[in-house]
Amino acid sequence: MDPREITRALAIEPIQTIAAGAVTESGVHRLHSESYWIAQLPIASMSELVEGYRAGGLSAAPALPSNKEELFALVGATEWDARILLRIKELRLDANQKFLQQLIIEGGSIALLVDRGEQRFPFVIKRALPKLAQLGIELEID
């Protein structure tokens, strides 16, 4: 799949793309067997999200859940669950579910990499897992 199609469908600017096929870089010929599309999602702490809601700066923060199922998913959710579920909502991945499924049918894969940085204490993700599975998104933790 052409990485530009992914950018158009998701309306997210990637930090790196590589299209399958032959590439010449500085005189070196390479053959990429797969296309890659990598984007970094903005990170906000829960306190920043709450402050954004209080200040009315919803453009800087994900939209609040609009239906019962989304609200129930946040009940008892951990901070990481809330971050993931709110980002899924903000990125409108539900609206792009057919596109994501087509990508997988064509042999592609989708992964969400959670980079914990210097945090090395345990954390729990439980409420976001069913939604990630529904969308066909693999969870990777670094």
C-alpha positions, 0 to 999 in steps of 0.5 A, spaced: 500 500 500 502 506 498 504 510 504 500 516 502 494 512 502 494 511 509 496 519 510 490 521 507 485 516 510 487 517 517 489 525 516 495 524 520 502 526 518 507 521 519 514 521 521 517 516 516 514 512 510 517 507 506 514 504 500 515 497 498 519 496 491 526 498 489 529 505 492 535 508 490 539 512 496 545 515 495 547 510 489 545 504 494 539 500 491 535 497 496 528 493 495 523 494 500 518 488 501 513 492 505 511 499 506 512 502 512 508 508 515 510 511 522 507 516 526 508 519 533 501 521 537 502 527 541 502 525 549 498 528 554 498 527 562 491 526 565 492 532 569 493 536 562 487 532 559 483 535 565 486 542 565 484 542 557 477 540 558 476 545 564 479 551 560 475 549 554 481 547 550 478 541 547 482 542 540 488 541 545 485 535 548 481 529 545 473 529 545 469 526 550 466 520 549 459 521 546 455 514 547 454 509 553 459 504 551 465 509 550 463 512 557 462 505 560 469 503 557 472 509 561 469 506 568 474 503 572 479 505 567 487 506 568 490 512 566 493 508 560 486 505 558 484 512 558 489 515 554 489 510 549 481 510 548 481 518 548 486 517 542 482 512 538 476 517 539 480 523 537 483 520 531 476 517 529 479 510 528 472 507 529 470 511 522 476 508 519 475 501 521 473 499 514 480 502 512 484 499 517 480 492 516 482 492 508 489 494 510 489 487 514 486 483 509 491 486 504 496 483 509 498 489 513 498 490 520 497 495 525 501 496 531 500 501 537 507 502 540 507 505 548 513 507 549 514 508 557 520 512 557 524 512 563 518 509 567 519 502 569 514 501 574 508 496 572 502 499 569 495 496 567 491 496 560 485 492 560 479 497 558 483 499 552 484 492 549 477 490 547 477 496 543 484 495 540 482 488 538 476 490 535 480 495 530 485 490 529 491 494 532 496 490 536 499 493 542 506 493 543 510 496 550 517 498 550 
